[in-house]
Amino acid sequence: MLRVLADPEPLRRAHLAALRTQRSALVDALREALPSWRFTVPGGGLALWCELPQPVAYEFCLAAERHGVALSPGPMFAPTGGLSRYVRIPWTRPTDELRLTARHLAAAWAEVTSTESRPARTRRSGRVMVA
């Protein structure tokens, strides 16, 4: 710890490089697996905000969880409502996991969009996610 405190720059540079690699892996995987989704690659932070083609963030996040991926729907971050077209996807996992995540999200998206003719489900109560 004394070595890190004496010169934190090498550790900081290595950590930032790893995060950039992870961000790129997630961006590339999502562009391939879910080309209809829109997002802007941020210059910082730890998560990608993806705009879904339809306002089904809650339903999609429930489907994603059935496929093994826990996500935060946009409305969780909008106390006055809104953001129902957005999901937040952190890129803090290893790159192989992020690529697998994109494939699982594509399967969840296909599940949600195949039920498009059903009425939109409302927010489920009783579950709290802090992410």
N, C-alpha and C positions, 0 to 999 in steps of 0.2 A: 504494500500500500504506500509506503514511503516513496518508492520508486515512481509510482503512478502520480502521486501528489507533486513530486519534484519536477516531473516532465509529463504532463497529461497529453501532450500533442500527439505522440505516436498512437496511443490508444484511441484517441478521438478520431484521428484520420482513418484508422482501421475500421472503427465502428461505422463511420459515415460511409466508407466504401462498401461495407457489407450491406448497409441499408439501401444504398443506391442499386446494388446488384439485385437485392430482393424486390425493390420497387420495379425495376425493369422486368424481372421474371414475371411478376404479377400482371403488369401492363401487357406484356407480350402474350401471356396465356389467355387473358381476358379478351384481347383483340381477336385471337384465333377462335376461342370457344364461344364467345358471345358478341359477334360483330355488330349486333343491333344496339348494344349498350353504348352510351356516350359518357365520356369523362375527360377531364383535363388532367394531365400529369402534373402534380404539384411540385414545386421546387423544394418543399420541405414537408415537415410533418411525418406521420407514421401510417396514414391511411388514405385510401383512394375513395372518393365519393363518386359512385356510379349512378347515372340517370337511367332508369328503366324505361322501356318504350311505353309502358302502361303504369298507372298509379296503383300498383299492387305490392308495395314494399312489405307490408305485414304478412300477407299470404305467401309471398316469395320467401321471406325469412323463415316461416314455418316449414315450407317445403325444403329449404336448404338444410334446416336442422334434421329433417328426416333423412337427408343425404349425408349427414355427418359434419355439417358446417354451421357453426353458430355465428350469426351476423347481427348487426344492429340496423333496424329499419330507420330510415330518415326521420319519421315522425317522433322517434324517441328523443331527437335533438331539437324539436320544434314545439316548445311549450304552448304556443298559441295555435297549433295545427299547421298542416302543410307538410311538404317534403315527402309525400306519399309515392313519389316516383324515384326516390333515392335510397340506396343502401351504402353503408360504410364498410369498407373491407381493409383491415390493417395488413401491412406487408411485413410484419415482424417475425414471420415464420421462415424456416429454411426454404430455399428456392424449390426444392423437389415437392415440398408440401404445398407451396403456392400454386405450382402447376397442377397438382392433383386437385386442389381446391377449385380451380377454374373448371375442371372437368365435372366435378360434383355440382358446381353452381349451374353449369349448362344443363345437366340432367334435371335439376330442380326447376330451372326456368322452363324447360320443355314440359314438365309436369304442370306448372302453373298456367302456362299459355295454352295447353291442350284443354283446359277446363274453362276457357274464356267465356263460353256461353252461360256458365253459371253466374248467379249474382255474386258480386264482390263480398268477401267475408269481412266482418268487422274485427276490430282489434280484440284480441283475447285478453281477458283480465286474469289476475292471479299470478302473472309471471313478471318478474322484474329483471331486466338485464342492465348491467352497468358496464359499459365498454368504452 
